[in-house]
Amino acid sequence: MLELARTLELIALLQGKDVLVGAIDVATDRVESAEDVAATIRGALKYVPAERIYPCTNCGMVPLSREVARAKLEALGAGAALVRHELGS
């Protein structure tokens, strides 16, 4: 798994591998927007084919409140759906 969008160029080193892309930062209570998540996924698509990308959180969500964790997971799903729609999947 790669944590945070700023390291996306490193996934070019993982050719042929499935890649978990940490599109949700669990070190903060700030809830990402669906567009934030989609932007991270789009960045990963520059280096990895869509069928190899698995958007996820960048670590466990235990330290977060249920409300924040749920909102972050909803953003993750919504952002992935945006990109899926753009790709025509």
QUITA-V512986 format. One record per helix or strand of 3 or more residues. SS is the DSSP state (h for helix, s for strand). FROM is the first residue (numbers start at 1). TO is the last residue. If there is no record, write none. Layout:
# QUITA-V512986
SS,FROM,TO
SS,FROM,TO
This chain:
# QUITA-V512986
h,5,14
s,19,24
h,34,45
h,50,52
s,53,57
h,66,87
